[in-house]
Amino acid sequence: MVHVTYLPRASITIQFSTPMNPPSVERALRIEPVTDVVYGWDADRTTLTITPTTALQAGTRYRVTITGEALSQYFRPVVQPFTLDLRHRAASGGHCSMAP
């Protein structure tokens, strides 16, 4: 299970239900349009914070995908890859939807 928090001018936080293997998740993560980001993990490796190096653009649809190449800390594949569609407006914040 995955829980996502999204703030258009700050960061995207993805919380996994099990500890993850950070290098494999970062390799499996795709952002379209391509956006330079910095990754941060909590000590338990269950929460990934993705911070854009520049503000996300208002009116732009962003797609964040984590493929089946993402592994748990025990090197087991994520059961279901998923995609997040993010879109926000300058004044009213953002919208987030997730599809397995």
LOKE-223948 format. One record per atom (N, C-alpha, C, O): x, z, y; residue in three letters; chain. Coordinates in nm, 4 decimals. Each point is the difference from the previous one (the first is absolute). Layout:
<rs>
px=X&pz=Z&py=Y&rest=ALA&kette=A .
...
</rs>
This chain:
<rs>
px=0.0847&pz=0.0000&py=-0.1182&rest=MET&kette=A .
px=-0.0847&pz=0.0000&py=0.1182&rest=MET&kette=A .
px=0.0883&pz=0.0000&py=0.1232&rest=MET&kette=A .
px=0.1069&pz=0.0609&py=0.0012&rest=MET&kette=A .
px=-0.1524&pz=-0.1295&py=0.1022&rest=VAL&kette=A .
px=0.0754&pz=-0.0126&py=0.1233&rest=VAL&kette=A .
px=-0.0905&pz=0.0329&py=0.1164&rest=VAL&kette=A .
px=-0.1151&pz=-0.0436&py=0.0040&rest=VAL&kette=A .
px=0.1668&pz=0.1216&py=0.0922&rest=HIS&kette=A .
px=-0.0725&pz=0.0308&py=0.1232&rest=HIS&kette=A .
px=0.0832&pz=-0.0551&py=0.1153&rest=HIS&kette=A .
px=0.1219&pz=0.0171&py=0.0026&rest=HIS&kette=A .
px=-0.1874&pz=-0.0829&py=0.0925&rest=VAL&kette=A .
px=0.0713&pz=-0.0641&py=0.1102&rest=VAL&kette=A .
px=-0.0501&pz=0.0518&py=0.1338&rest=VAL&kette=A .
px=-0.1205&pz=0.0122&py=0.0222&rest=VAL&kette=A .
px=0.2140&pz=0.0180&py=0.0665&rest=THR&kette=A .
px=-0.0302&pz=0.0341&py=0.1378&rest=THR&kette=A .
px=0.0663&pz=-0.1048&py=0.0879&rest=THR&kette=A .
px=0.1138&pz=-0.0396&py=-0.0252&rest=THR&kette=A .
px=-0.1843&pz=-0.0053&py=0.1279&rest=TYR&kette=A .
px=0.0505&pz=-0.1099&py=0.0821&rest=TYR&kette=A .
px=-0.0232&pz=0.0288&py=0.1473&rest=TYR&kette=A .
px=-0.1128&pz=0.0254&py=0.0423&rest=TYR&kette=A .
px=0.2194&pz=-0.0296&py=0.0347&rest=LEU&kette=A .
px=-0.0082&pz=0.0107&py=0.1455&rest=LEU&kette=A .
px=0.0684&pz=-0.1229&py=0.0581&rest=LEU&kette=A .
px=0.1193&pz=-0.0193&py=-0.0235&rest=LEU&kette=A .
px=-0.1904&pz=-0.0644&py=0.0984&rest=PRO&kette=A .
px=0.0547&pz=-0.1284&py=0.0426&rest=PRO&kette=A .
px=0.1270&pz=0.0076&py=0.0830&rest=PRO&kette=A .
px=0.0826&pz=-0.0910&py=-0.0070&rest=PRO&kette=A .
px=-0.0647&pz=0.1951&py=0.0841&rest=ARG&kette=A .
px=0.1194&pz=0.0075&py=0.0837&rest=ARG&kette=A .
px=0.1052&pz=0.0931&py=-0.0578&rest=ARG&kette=A .
px=0.1006&pz=0.0281&py=0.0652&rest=ARG&kette=A .
px=-0.1227&pz=0.0202&py=-0.1871&rest=ALA&kette=A .
px=0.0956&pz=0.0943&py=-0.0556&rest=ALA&kette=A .
px=0.0502&pz=-0.0460&py=-0.1364&rest=ALA&kette=A .
px=0.0962&pz=-0.0764&py=-0.0076&rest=ALA&kette=A .
px=-0.1592&pz=0.1213&py=-0.0986&rest=SER&kette=A .
px=0.0500&pz=-0.0286&py=-0.1332&rest=SER&kette=A .
px=-0.1136&pz=-0.0111&py=-0.0998&rest=SER&kette=A .
px=-0.1151&pz=0.0322&py=0.0297&rest=SER&kette=A .
px=0.1501&pz=-0.0786&py=-0.1484&rest=ILE&kette=A .
px=-0.0928&pz=-0.0082&py=-0.1120&rest=ILE&kette=A .
px=0.0516&pz=0.0974&py=-0.1041&rest=ILE&kette=A .
px=0.1170&pz=-0.0057&py=-0.0378&rest=ILE&kette=A .
px=-0.2029&pz=0.0947&py=-0.0088&rest=THR&kette=A .
px=0.0388&pz=0.0994&py=-0.1001&rest=THR&kette=A .
px=-0.0758&pz=-0.0284&py=-0.1285&rest=THR&kette=A .
px=-0.1228&pz=-0.0094&py=-0.0001&rest=THR&kette=A .
px=0.1968&pz=-0.0042&py=-0.1094&rest=ILE&kette=A .
px=-0.0595&pz=-0.0245&py=-0.1306&rest=ILE&kette=A .
px=0.0350&pz=0.1179&py=-0.0895&rest=ILE&kette=A .
px=0.1170&pz=0.0328&py=-0.0196&rest=ILE&kette=A .
px=-0.2210&pz=0.0301&py=-0.0343&rest=GLN&kette=A .
px=0.0217&pz=0.1152&py=-0.0873&rest=GLN&kette=A .
px=-0.0335&pz=-0.0387&py=-0.1438&rest=GLN&kette=A .
px=-0.1116&pz=-0.0425&py=-0.0298&rest=GLN&kette=A .
px=0.2092&pz=0.0577&py=-0.0582&rest=PHE&kette=A .
px=-0.0164&pz=-0.0314&py=-0.1410&rest=PHE&kette=A .
px=-0.0372&pz=0.1263&py=-0.0762&rest=PHE&kette=A .
px=0.0336&pz=0.1105&py=0.0425&rest=PHE&kette=A .
px=-0.1025&pz=-0.1263&py=-0.1544&rest=SER&kette=A .
px=-0.0427&pz=0.1160&py=-0.0789&rest=SER&kette=A .
px=0.1102&pz=0.0503&py=-0.0932&rest=SER&kette=A .
px=-0.0161&pz=0.1034&py=-0.0649&rest=SER&kette=A .
px=0.1271&pz=-0.1756&py=0.0581&rest=THR&kette=A .
px=0.1113&pz=0.0400&py=-0.0846&rest=THR&kette=A .
px=0.1302&pz=-0.0292&py=0.0740&rest=THR&kette=A .
px=0.0029&pz=-0.0909&py=0.0830&rest=THR&kette=A .
px=0.1039&pz=0.1640&py=-0.1100&rest=PRO&kette=A .
px=0.1279&pz=-0.0312&py=0.0642&rest=PRO&kette=A .
px=0.0460&pz=-0.1417&py=-0.0354&rest=PRO&kette=A .
px=-0.0148&pz=-0.0463&py=-0.1131&rest=PRO&kette=A .
px=0.0702&pz=-0.0194&py=0.2124&rest=MET&kette=A .
px=0.0381&pz=-0.1402&py=-0.0162&rest=MET&kette=A .
px=0.1512&pz=-0.0178&py=0.0020&rest=MET&kette=A .
px=0.0741&pz=0.0905&py=0.0383&rest=MET&kette=A .
px=-0.0298&pz=-0.2085&py=-0.0801&rest=ASN&kette=A .
px=0.1394&pz=-0.0412&py=0.0091&rest=ASN&kette=A .
px=0.0114&pz=-0.0779&py=0.1319&rest=ASN&kette=A .
px=-0.0370&pz=-0.1173&py=0.0045&rest=ASN&kette=A .
px=0.0872&pz=0.1796&py=0.1025&rest=PRO&kette=A .
px=-0.0017&pz=-0.0628&py=0.1319&rest=PRO&kette=A .
px=0.0618&pz=-0.1402&py=0.0078&rest=PRO&kette=A .
px=-0.0615&pz=-0.0883&py=0.0598&rest=PRO&kette=A .
px=0.1797&pz=0.0637&py=-0.1171&rest=PRO&kette=A .
px=0.0551&pz=-0.1356&py=0.0121&rest=PRO&kette=A .
px=-0.0916&pz=-0.1076&py=-0.0599&rest=PRO&kette=A .
px=-0.0115&pz=-0.1096&py=0.0548&rest=PRO&kette=A .
px=-0.0532&pz=0.1414&py=-0.1669&rest=SER&kette=A .
px=-0.0874&pz=-0.0998&py=-0.0626&rest=SER&kette=A .
px=-0.1247&pz=-0.0247&py=0.0853&rest=SER&kette=A .
px=-0.0461&pz=-0.1138&py=0.0098&rest=SER&kette=A .
px=-0.0084&pz=0.2179&py=0.0515&rest=VAL&kette=A .
px=-0.1183&pz=-0.0160&py=0.0857&rest=VAL&kette=A .
px=0.0363&pz=-0.0831&py=0.1229&rest=VAL&kette=A .
px=-0.0750&pz=-0.0898&py=0.0383&rest=VAL&kette=A .
px=0.1876&pz=0.1186&py=0.0227&rest=GLU&kette=A .
px=0.0421&pz=-0.0742&py=0.1192&rest=GLU&kette=A .
px=0.0249&pz=-0.1471&py=-0.0320&rest=GLU&kette=A .
px=-0.0299&pz=-0.0865&py=0.0822&rest=GLU&kette=A .
px=0.0842&pz=0.0569&py=-0.2001&rest=ARG&kette=A .
px=0.0192&pz=-0.1399&py=-0.0415&rest=ARG&kette=A .
px=-0.1339&pz=-0.0684&py=-0.0266&rest=ARG&kette=A .
px=-0.0150&pz=-0.1199&py=0.0236&rest=ARG&kette=A .
px=-0.0821&pz=0.1968&py=-0.0727&rest=ALA&kette=A .
px=-0.1311&pz=-0.0551&py=-0.0360&rest=ALA&kette=A .
px=-0.0942&pz=-0.0126&py=0.1195&rest=ALA&kette=A .
px=-0.1061&pz=-0.0614&py=-0.0115&rest=ALA&kette=A .
px=0.1430&pz=0.1179&py=0.1248&rest=LEU&kette=A .
px=-0.0879&pz=0.0011&py=0.1168&rest=LEU&kette=A .
px=0.0198&pz=-0.1260&py=0.0838&rest=LEU&kette=A .
px=0.1130&pz=-0.0374&py=0.0315&rest=LEU&kette=A .
px=-0.2229&pz=-0.0272&py=0.0041&rest=ARG&kette=A .
px=0.0009&pz=-0.1198&py=0.0836&rest=ARG&kette=A .
px=-0.0918&pz=0.0234&py=0.1198&rest=ARG&kette=A .
px=-0.1091&pz=0.0550&py=-0.0147&rest=ARG&kette=A .
px=0.1531&pz=-0.0965&py=0.1318&rest=ILE&kette=A .
px=-0.0832&pz=0.0071&py=0.1202&rest=ILE&kette=A .
px=-0.0071&pz=-0.1398&py=0.0591&rest=ILE&kette=A .
px=0.1022&pz=-0.0646&py=0.0233&rest=ILE&kette=A .
px=-0.2264&pz=0.0183&py=0.0007&rest=GLU&kette=A .
px=-0.0230&pz=-0.1301&py=0.0623&rest=GLU&kette=A .
px=-0.0871&pz=0.0190&py=0.1229&rest=GLU&kette=A .
px=-0.1016&pz=0.0690&py=-0.0095&rest=GLU&kette=A .
px=0.1358&pz=-0.1268&py=0.1254&rest=PRO&kette=A .
px=0.1232&pz=-0.0717&py=0.0234&rest=PRO&kette=A .
px=0.1192&pz=0.0942&py=-0.0139&rest=PRO&kette=A .
px=-0.0121&pz=0.1217&py=0.0141&rest=PRO&kette=A .
px=0.1276&pz=-0.1819&py=-0.0421&rest=VAL&kette=A .
px=0.1215&pz=0.0792&py=-0.0209&rest=VAL&kette=A .
px=0.0215&pz=0.0905&py=0.1205&rest=VAL&kette=A .
px=-0.0023&pz=-0.0451&py=0.1145&rest=VAL&kette=A .
px=0.0230&pz=0.1715&py=-0.1416&rest=THR&kette=A .
px=0.0170&pz=0.1020&py=0.1035&rest=THR&kette=A .
px=0.1178&pz=0.0880&py=-0.0378&rest=THR&kette=A .
px=0.0081&pz=0.0479&py=-0.1132&rest=THR&kette=A .
px=0.0830&pz=-0.0263&py=0.2066&rest=ASP&kette=A .
px=0.1123&pz=0.0899&py=-0.0268&rest=ASP&kette=A .
px=-0.0517&pz=0.1433&py=-0.0017&rest=ASP&kette=A .
px=-0.0692&pz=0.0433&py=0.0922&rest=ASP&kette=A .
px=0.1035&pz=0.0299&py=-0.1979&rest=VAL&kette=A .
px=-0.0473&pz=0.1371&py=-0.0159&rest=VAL&kette=A .
px=0.1132&pz=0.0896&py=-0.0485&rest=VAL&kette=A .
px=0.1040&pz=-0.0463&py=-0.0469&rest=VAL&kette=A .
px=-0.1283&pz=0.1757&py=0.0602&rest=VAL&kette=A .
px=0.0879&pz=0.1029&py=-0.0547&rest=VAL&kette=A .
px=-0.0828&pz=0.0796&py=-0.0993&rest=VAL&kette=A .
px=-0.1142&pz=0.0356&py=0.0292&rest=VAL&kette=A .
px=0.1705&pz=-0.0071&py=-0.1468&rest=TYR&kette=A .
px=-0.0703&pz=0.0757&py=-0.1029&rest=TYR&kette=A .
px=0.0447&pz=0.1456&py=0.0039&rest=TYR&kette=A .
px=0.1176&pz=0.0294&py=0.0215&rest=TYR&kette=A .
px=-0.2123&pz=0.0608&py=-0.0426&rest=GLY&kette=A .
px=0.0300&pz=0.1426&py=-0.0107&rest=GLY&kette=A .
px=-0.0791&pz=0.0597&py=-0.1145&rest=GLY&kette=A .
px=-0.1180&pz=-0.0309&py=-0.0168&rest=GLY&kette=A .
px=0.1813&pz=0.1159&py=-0.0619&rest=TRP&kette=A .
px=-0.0646&pz=0.0632&py=-0.1156&rest=TRP&kette=A .
px=0.0031&pz=0.1506&py=0.0164&rest=TRP&kette=A .
px=0.0950&pz=0.0551&py=0.0555&rest=TRP&kette=A .
px=-0.2003&pz=0.0123&py=-0.1043&rest=ASP&kette=A .
px=0.0032&pz=0.1460&py=-0.0023&rest=ASP&kette=A .
px=0.0875&pz=0.0439&py=-0.1170&rest=ASP&kette=A .
px=0.0395&pz=-0.0819&py=-0.0830&rest=ASP&kette=A .
px=-0.0096&pz=0.2113&py=0.0768&rest=ALA&kette=A .
px=0.0896&pz=0.0537&py=-0.1029&rest=ALA&kette=A .
px=-0.0542&pz=-0.0205&py=-0.1416&rest=ALA&kette=A .
px=0.0776&pz=-0.0140&py=-0.0945&rest=ALA&kette=A .
px=-0.2097&pz=0.0121&py=0.0796&rest=ASP&kette=A .
px=-0.0614&pz=-0.0175&py=-0.1327&rest=ASP&kette=A .
px=-0.0087&pz=-0.1465&py=-0.0421&rest=ASP&kette=A .
px=-0.0343&pz=-0.0293&py=-0.1145&rest=ASP&kette=A .
px=0.0645&pz=-0.0612&py=0.2041&rest=ARG&kette=A .
px=-0.0094&pz=-0.1446&py=-0.0240&rest=ARG&kette=A .
px=-0.1414&pz=-0.0453&py=-0.0346&rest=ARG&kette=A .
px=-0.0189&pz=-0.0938&py=-0.0775&rest=ARG&kette=A .
px=-0.0803&pz=0.1616&py=0.1358&rest=THR&kette=A .
px=-0.1393&pz=-0.0408&py=-0.0177&rest=THR&kette=A .
px=-0.0586&pz=-0.0603&py=0.1276&rest=THR&kette=A .
px=-0.1061&pz=-0.0622&py=-0.0045&rest=THR&kette=A .
px=0.1735&pz=0.0796&py=0.1175&rest=THR&kette=A .
px=-0.0505&pz=-0.0509&py=0.1269&rest=THR&kette=A .
px=0.1036&pz=-0.0912&py=0.0638&rest=THR&kette=A .
px=0.1132&pz=0.0403&py=0.0271&rest=THR&kette=A .
px=-0.1548&pz=-0.1640&py=-0.0039&rest=LEU&kette=A .
px=0.0842&pz=-0.0996&py=0.0655&rest=LEU&kette=A .
px=-0.0545&pz=-0.0233&py=0.1405&rest=LEU&kette=A .
px=-0.1188&pz=-0.0272&py=0.0176&rest=LEU&kette=A .
px=0.2055&pz=0.0378&py=0.0815&rest=THR&kette=A .
px=-0.0368&pz=-0.0302&py=0.1372&rest=THR&kette=A .
px=0.0724&pz=-0.1284&py=0.0406&rest=THR&kette=A .
px=0.1226&pz=-0.0091&py=-0.0076&rest=THR&kette=A .
px=-0.2005&pz=-0.0889&py=0.0505&rest=ILE&kette=A .
px=0.0530&pz=-0.1288&py=0.0423&rest=ILE&kette=A .
px=-0.0142&pz=-0.0051&py=0.1513&rest=ILE&kette=A .
px=-0.1113&pz=0.0010&py=0.0525&rest=ILE&kette=A .
px=0.2242&pz=-0.0065&py=0.0174&rest=THR&kette=A .
px=-0.0024&pz=0.0013&py=0.1457&rest=THR&kette=A .
px=0.0525&pz=-0.1330&py=0.0536&rest=THR&kette=A .
px=0.1171&pz=-0.0325&py=-0.0199&rest=THR&kette=A .
px=-0.2025&pz=-0.0448&py=0.0876&rest=PRO&kette=A .
px=0.0474&pz=-0.1248&py=0.0611&rest=PRO&kette=A .
px=0.1036&pz=0.0306&py=0.1081&rest=PRO&kette=A .
px=-0.0105&pz=0.1011&py=0.0694&rest=PRO&kette=A .
px=0.1102&pz=-0.1881&py=-0.0554&rest=THR&kette=A .
px=0.1008&pz=0.0208&py=0.1029&rest=THR&kette=A .
px=-0.0510&pz=-0.0410&py=0.1381&rest=THR&kette=A .
px=0.0585&pz=0.0362&py=0.1020&rest=THR&kette=A .
px=-0.1697&pz=-0.1130&py=-0.1001&rest=THR&kette=A .
px=-0.0684&pz=-0.0338&py=0.1249&rest=THR&kette=A .
px=-0.1494&pz=0.0222&py=-0.0241&rest=THR&kette=A .
px=-0.0440&pz=0.0056&py=-0.1149&rest=THR&kette=A .
px=-0.0334&pz=0.0069&py=0.2216&rest=ALA&kette=A .
px=-0.1439&pz=0.0248&py=-0.0136&rest=ALA&kette=A .
px=-0.0675&pz=-0.1182&py=-0.0692&rest=ALA&kette=A .
px=0.0365&pz=-0.1153&py=0.0226&rest=ALA&kette=A .
px=-0.1356&pz=0.1453&py=-0.1073&rest=LEU&kette=A .
px=-0.0796&pz=-0.1053&py=-0.0616&rest=LEU&kette=A .
px=-0.0796&pz=-0.0698&py=0.1091&rest=LEU&kette=A .
px=-0.0419&pz=0.0639&py=0.0965&rest=LEU&kette=A .
px=0.0210&pz=-0.1927&py=-0.1105&rest=GLN&kette=A .
px=-0.0654&pz=-0.0791&py=0.1036&rest=GLN&kette=A .
px=-0.1516&pz=0.0089&py=-0.0097&rest=GLN&kette=A .
px=-0.0571&pz=-0.0173&py=-0.1077&rest=GLN&kette=A .
px=-0.0074&pz=0.0443&py=0.2201&rest=ALA&kette=A .
px=-0.1464&pz=0.0062&py=0.0049&rest=ALA&kette=A .
px=-0.0588&pz=-0.1340&py=-0.0422&rest=ALA&kette=A .
px=0.0520&pz=-0.1059&py=0.0353&rest=ALA&kette=A .
px=-0.1617&pz=0.1120&py=-0.1116&rest=GLY&kette=A .
px=-0.0688&pz=-0.1202&py=-0.0438&rest=GLY&kette=A .
px=0.0637&pz=-0.0698&py=-0.1186&rest=GLY&kette=A .
px=-0.0507&pz=-0.1026&py=-0.0453&rest=GLY&kette=A .
px=0.1595&pz=0.1551&py=-0.0054&rest=THR&kette=A .
px=0.0704&pz=-0.0621&py=-0.1117&rest=THR&kette=A .
px=-0.0412&pz=0.0660&py=-0.1311&rest=THR&kette=A .
px=-0.0119&pz=0.1223&py=-0.0087&rest=THR&kette=A .
px=-0.0094&pz=-0.2044&py=-0.0915&rest=ARG&kette=A .
px=-0.0307&pz=0.0517&py=-0.1339&rest=ARG&kette=A .
px=0.1319&pz=0.0156&py=-0.0744&rest=ARG&kette=A .
px=0.0781&pz=-0.0946&py=-0.0101&rest=ARG&kette=A .
px=-0.0540&pz=0.2144&py=-0.0416&rest=TYR&kette=A .
px=0.1185&pz=0.0286&py=-0.0792&rest=TYR&kette=A .
px=-0.0429&pz=0.0243&py=-0.1436&rest=TYR&kette=A .
px=-0.1018&pz=0.0643&py=-0.0257&rest=TYR&kette=A .
px=0.1788&pz=-0.1152&py=-0.0656&rest=ARG&kette=A .
px=-0.0273&pz=0.0208&py=-0.1425&rest=ARG&kette=A .
px=0.1211&pz=0.0705&py=-0.0602&rest=ARG&kette=A .
px=0.1124&pz=-0.0498&py=0.0057&rest=ARG&kette=A .
px=-0.1382&pz=0.1670&py=-0.0634&rest=VAL&kette=A .
px=0.1043&pz=0.0776&py=-0.0671&rest=VAL&kette=A .
px=-0.0310&pz=-0.0029&py=-0.1490&rest=VAL&kette=A .
px=-0.1071&pz=0.0430&py=-0.0428&rest=VAL&kette=A .
px=0.2006&pz=-0.0935&py=-0.0353&rest=THR&kette=A .
px=-0.0197&pz=-0.0108&py=-0.1440&rest=THR&kette=A .
px=0.1095&pz=0.0764&py=-0.0719&rest=THR&kette=A .
px=0.1173&pz=-0.0083&py=0.0366&rest=THR&kette=A .
px=-0.1561&pz=0.0828&py=-0.1389&rest=ILE&kette=A .
px=0.0967&pz=0.0603&py=-0.0914&rest=ILE&kette=A .
px=-0.0270&pz=-0.0629&py=-0.1361&rest=ILE&kette=A .
px=-0.1071&pz=0.0179&py=-0.0580&rest=ILE&kette=A .
px=0.2052&pz=-0.0912&py=0.0084&rest=THR&kette=A .
px=-0.0153&pz=-0.0731&py=-0.1255&rest=THR&kette=A .
px=0.0225&pz=0.0916&py=-0.1204&rest=THR&kette=A .
px=0.0375&pz=0.1163&py=0.0148&rest=THR&kette=A .
px=-0.0608&pz=-0.1702&py=-0.1320&rest=GLY&kette=A .
px=0.0195&pz=0.0730&py=-0.1246&rest=GLY&kette=A .
px=0.1443&pz=0.0338&py=-0.0304&rest=GLY&kette=A .
px=0.0281&pz=0.0655&py=-0.1004&rest=GLY&kette=A .
px=0.0651&pz=-0.1095&py=0.1859&rest=GLU&kette=A .
px=0.1411&pz=0.0333&py=-0.0177&rest=GLU&kette=A .
px=0.0309&pz=0.1430&py=0.0434&rest=GLU&kette=A .
px=0.1079&pz=0.0509&py=-0.0302&rest=GLU&kette=A .
px=-0.2003&pz=0.0152&py=0.1007&rest=ALA&kette=A .
px=0.0203&pz=0.1384&py=0.0435&rest=ALA&kette=A .
px=-0.0054&pz=0.0920&py=-0.1220&rest=ALA&kette=A .
px=-0.0888&pz=-0.0122&py=-0.0844&rest=ALA&kette=A .
px=0.1842&pz=0.1035&py=0.0765&rest=LEU&kette=A .
px=0.0107&pz=0.0875&py=-0.1157&rest=LEU&kette=A .
px=-0.0127&pz=0.1466&py=0.0392&rest=LEU&kette=A .
px=0.0342&pz=0.0395&py=0.1115&rest=LEU&kette=A .
px=-0.0843&pz=0.0405&py=-0.2060&rest=SER&kette=A .
px=-0.0023&pz=0.1450&py=0.0191&rest=SER&kette=A .
px=0.1423&pz=0.0536&py=-0.0173&rest=SER&kette=A .
px=0.0917&pz=-0.0746&py=-0.0343&rest=SER&kette=A .
px=-0.0747&pz=0.2037&py=0.0583&rest=GLN&kette=A .
px=0.1334&pz=0.0595&py=-0.0170&rest=GLN&kette=A .
px=0.0488&pz=-0.0106&py=-0.1443&rest=GLN&kette=A .
px=0.1199&pz=0.0091&py=-0.0262&rest=GLN&kette=A .
px=-0.2129&pz=-0.0283&py=-0.0670&rest=TYR&kette=A .
px=0.0367&pz=-0.0157&py=-0.1413&rest=TYR&kette=A .
px=0.0091&pz=-0.1470&py=-0.0395&rest=TYR&kette=A .
px=0.0011&pz=-0.0333&py=-0.1185&rest=TYR&kette=A .
px=0.0053&pz=-0.0546&py=0.2189&rest=PHE&kette=A .
px=0.0171&pz=-0.1444&py=-0.0189&rest=PHE&kette=A .
px=-0.1181&pz=-0.0656&py=-0.0716&rest=PHE&kette=A .
px=0.0164&pz=-0.0997&py=-0.0703&rest=PHE&kette=A .
px=-0.1347&pz=0.1566&py=0.0892&rest=ARG&kette=A .
px=-0.1223&pz=-0.0616&py=-0.0515&rest=ARG&kette=A .
px=-0.0620&pz=-0.0830&py=0.1129&rest=ARG&kette=A .
px=-0.0024&pz=0.0434&py=0.1152&rest=ARG&kette=A .
px=-0.0477&pz=-0.1631&py=-0.1486&rest=PRO&kette=A .
px=-0.0616&pz=-0.0833&py=0.1047&rest=PRO&kette=A .
px=-0.1255&pz=0.0643&py=0.0582&rest=PRO&kette=A .
px=-0.0711&pz=0.0740&py=-0.0680&rest=PRO&kette=A .
px=0.0454&pz=-0.1039&py=0.1956&rest=VAL&kette=A .
px=-0.1255&pz=0.0410&py=0.0616&rest=VAL&kette=A .
px=-0.1106&pz=-0.0700&py=-0.0789&rest=VAL&kette=A .
px=0.0084&pz=-0.1197&py=-0.0274&rest=VAL&kette=A .
px=-0.1112&pz=0.1950&py=-0.0084&rest=VAL&kette=A .
px=-0.1052&pz=-0.0559&py=-0.0840&rest=VAL&kette=A .
px=-0.0661&pz=-0.1196&py=0.0666&rest=VAL&kette=A .
px=-0.0163&pz=-0.1044&py=-0.0631&rest=VAL&kette=A .
px=-0.0219&pz=0.1179&py=0.1896&rest=GLN&kette=A .
px=-0.0659&pz=-0.1100&py=0.0703&rest=GLN&kette=A .
px=0.0682&pz=-0.0253&py=0.1336&rest=GLN&kette=A .
px=-0.0007&pz=0.0863&py=0.0876&rest=GLN&kette=A .
px=0.0594&pz=-0.2039&py=-0.0718&rest=PRO&kette=A .
px=0.0516&pz=-0.0352&py=0.1324&rest=PRO&kette=A .
px=-0.1167&pz=-0.0016&py=0.0998&rest=PRO&kette=A .
px=-0.1158&pz=-0.0114&py=-0.0405&rest=PRO&kette=A .
px=0.1452&pz=0.0225&py=0.1682&rest=PHE&kette=A .
px=-0.1085&pz=-0.0026&py=0.0974&rest=PHE&kette=A .
px=0.0429&pz=-0.0669&py=0.1293&rest=PHE&kette=A .
px=0.1187&pz=-0.0152&py=0.0290&rest=PHE&kette=A .
px=-0.2194&pz=-0.0242&py=0.0474&rest=THR&kette=A .
px=0.0206&pz=-0.0645&py=0.1294&rest=THR&kette=A .
px=-0.0845&pz=0.0718&py=0.1039&rest=THR&kette=A .
px=-0.1161&pz=0.0328&py=-0.0246&rest=THR&kette=A .
px=0.1752&pz=-0.0088&py=0.1409&rest=LEU&kette=A .
px=-0.0709&pz=0.0573&py=0.1153&rest=LEU&kette=A .
px=-0.0099&pz=-0.1074&py=0.1065&rest=LEU&kette=A .
px=0.0989&pz=-0.0665&py=0.0308&rest=LEU&kette=A .
px=-0.2165&pz=0.0492&py=0.0251&rest=ASP&kette=A .
px=-0.0167&pz=-0.0876&py=0.1142&rest=ASP&kette=A .
px=-0.0210&pz=0.0885&py=0.1224&rest=ASP&kette=A .
px=-0.0939&pz=0.0794&py=0.0053&rest=ASP&kette=A .
px=0.1820&pz=-0.0939&py=0.0922&rest=LEU&kette=A .
px=-0.0064&pz=0.0815&py=0.1214&rest=LEU&kette=A .
px=-0.0239&pz=-0.0914&py=0.1187&rest=LEU&kette=A .
px=0.0657&pz=-0.1030&py=0.0152&rest=LEU&kette=A .
px=-0.1605&pz=0.1418&py=0.0687&rest=ARG&kette=A .
px=-0.0239&pz=-0.0739&py=0.1240&rest=ARG&kette=A .
px=-0.0388&pz=0.1025&py=0.1053&rest=ARG&kette=A .
px=-0.0773&pz=0.0918&py=-0.0273&rest=ARG&kette=A .
px=0.1301&pz=-0.1074&py=0.1458&rest=HIS&kette=A .
px=-0.0399&pz=0.0941&py=0.1050&rest=HIS&kette=A .
px=-0.0188&pz=-0.0700&py=0.1332&rest=HIS&kette=A .
px=0.0520&pz=-0.1087&py=0.0251&rest=HIS&kette=A .
px=-0.1281&pz=0.1758&py=0.0584&rest=ARG&kette=A .
px=-0.0238&pz=-0.0453&py=0.1362&rest=ARG&kette=A .
px=0.0719&pz=0.0974&py=0.0924&rest=ARG&kette=A .
px=0.0115&pz=0.1186&py=-0.0310&rest=ARG&kette=A .
px=0.0355&pz=-0.1672&py=0.1415&rest=ALA&kette=A .
px=0.0811&pz=0.0809&py=0.0905&rest=ALA&kette=A .
px=-0.0709&pz=0.1288&py=0.0423&rest=ALA&kette=A .
px=0.0630&pz=0.1057&py=0.0049&rest=ALA&kette=A .
px=-0.1918&pz=-0.1127&py=0.0255&rest=ALA&kette=A .
px=-0.0679&pz=0.1172&py=0.0558&rest=ALA&kette=A .
px=-0.0634&pz=0.0897&py=-0.1055&rest=ALA&kette=A .
px=-0.0124&pz=0.1206&py=0.0214&rest=ALA&kette=A .
px=-0.0278&pz=-0.1771&py=-0.1346&rest=SER&kette=A .
px=-0.0829&pz=0.0783&py=-0.0901&rest=SER&kette=A .
px=0.0660&pz=0.0432&py=-0.1301&rest=SER&kette=A .
px=-0.0675&pz=0.0563&py=-0.0862&rest=SER&kette=A .
px=0.1958&pz=-0.0805&py=0.0693&rest=GLY&kette=A .
px=0.0647&pz=0.0457&py=-0.1216&rest=GLY&kette=A .
px=-0.0040&pz=-0.1030&py=-0.1097&rest=GLY&kette=A .
px=-0.0015&pz=-0.1201&py=0.0271&rest=GLY&kette=A .
px=-0.0003&pz=0.1667&py=-0.1537&rest=GLY&kette=A .
px=0.0202&pz=-0.0929&py=-0.1100&rest=GLY&kette=A .
px=-0.1055&pz=0.0042&py=-0.1063&rest=GLY&kette=A .
px=-0.0897&pz=0.0843&py=0.0009&rest=GLY&kette=A .
px=0.1022&pz=-0.1768&py=-0.0925&rest=HIS&kette=A .
px=-0.0867&pz=-0.0100&py=-0.1166&rest=HIS&kette=A .
px=0.0898&pz=-0.0229&py=-0.1200&rest=HIS&kette=A .
px=0.0958&pz=-0.0770&py=0.0076&rest=HIS&kette=A .
px=-0.1257&pz=0.1426&py=-0.1170&rest=CYS&kette=A .
px=0.0818&pz=-0.0127&py=-0.1186&rest=CYS&kette=A .
px=-0.0902&pz=-0.0202&py=-0.1211&rest=CYS&kette=A .
px=-0.0977&pz=0.0728&py=-0.0176&rest=CYS&kette=A .
px=0.1297&pz=-0.1706&py=-0.0651&rest=SER&kette=A .
px=-0.0715&pz=-0.0153&py=-0.1257&rest=SER&kette=A .
px=0.1023&pz=-0.0198&py=-0.1108&rest=SER&kette=A .
px=0.1074&pz=-0.0556&py=0.0229&rest=SER&kette=A .
px=-0.1409&pz=0.1008&py=-0.1416&rest=MET&kette=A .
px=0.0919&pz=-0.0066&py=-0.1125&rest=MET&kette=A .
px=-0.0656&pz=-0.0701&py=-0.1162&rest=MET&kette=A .
px=-0.1165&pz=0.0247&py=-0.0311&rest=MET&kette=A .
px=0.1919&pz=-0.1126&py=-0.0336&rest=ALA&kette=A .
px=-0.0506&pz=-0.0674&py=-0.1190&rest=ALA&kette=A .
px=0.1004&pz=0.0163&py=-0.1132&rest=ALA&kette=A .
px=0.1195&pz=-0.0206&py=0.0212&rest=ALA&kette=A .
px=-0.1649&pz=0.0572&py=-0.1411&rest=PRO&kette=A .
px=0.0939&pz=0.0113&py=-0.1125&rest=PRO&kette=A .
px=0.0457&pz=-0.1376&py=-0.0436&rest=PRO&kette=A .
px=0.0793&pz=-0.0120&py=-0.0934&rest=PRO&kette=A .
</rs>
